[in-house]
Amino acid sequence: MNRNVATIPQDLIAALKKAKHVVVFTGAGVSAESGIPTFRDSLTGLWERFNAEDLATPGAFRKDKELVWGWYEWRRMKVLQAQPNPAHIAIAALATLVPKLTIVTQNVDDLHERAGSTDVLHLHGSLHSPRCATCGQAHILPPGIPVEPEGGRRLSPPVCICGGLVRPGVVWFGEDLPVRELRQAFEAAQKCDVLFAIGTSGLVQPAARIPSLAKQAGACVVQVNPTSTGLDRECTWSVRGAAGEIMPNLLQAAFGRTA
Ligand code: APR
């Protein structure tokens, strides 16, 4: 039975305090308060006339590699200009407050890591790990923040030493997720006592299975999201609100500290 709550329930606090293994499963909403547009928000500025799903595919890259590379460099620039928000910081602190914490993210930013989290399982790859589309060799990006593409959105992707094109290190629609990360994420969901689903619409499989795997295995599932999602029915509690506000408040209520 899903309980929509605006304040943090006492039984959630009790469950968190006695949990031996907690999983935090995040989506784009956890980075929203860092200024990073969520995936299904309308694209901003230069990208407002594009549909994200039409840029994040192998076919889009084959069709217009400069447009796709320019979009990912724009997204990487936004991330490098952003800072972790109180949600990322509270999630990083949670690792010091519970016996075992597993962080699984659908996000391709590194804000969890920059908040101090380690061993983050990235199910959809990372903006910071481009690779050669031909030989798979990792490509080292120049340091610093990429300059906003002059006059618009196209940028030529780098060329690998093998002659192949460098592509973003993210999982595109139609591509397989990394096997090790997905297996570890499913295993953690099936073994944990409490799973937080934070800032995700729960629309994209197979990641969206994670909360139901936890619930079927007997865990308490807590959703943190200002709006209702398809995950509502999987959740023990749906705490309505912004992650950057809810997560520090939850840590304060359960452990007497926010970071
Ligand atoms: N705090 C918590 N949740 C928030 C906040 C916030 N401050 N702001 C927005 N949200 C919620 C929105 O209500 C929405 O439910 O975050 C969710 C973001 O949903 P999406 O944009 O669909 O992002 P996500 O669920 O991560 O998408 C999953 O789909 O397109 C693919 O690969 C892409 O990783 C992405 C995946």
Boltz pocket constraint, residues with backbone or C-beta under 6 A from the ligand:
constraints:
  - pocket:
      binder: B
      contacts: [[A, 26], [A, 27], [A, 28], [A, 29], [A, 30], [A, 32], [A, 33], [A, 38], [A, 39], [A, 40], [A, 41], [A, 106], [A, 107], [A, 124], [A, 171], [A, 198], [A, 199], [A, 200], [A, 201], [A, 202], [A, 203], [A, 204], [A, 224], [A, 225], [A, 226], [A, 227], [A, 228], [A, 229], [A, 241], [A, 242], [A, 243], [A, 244]]
      max_distance: 6.0
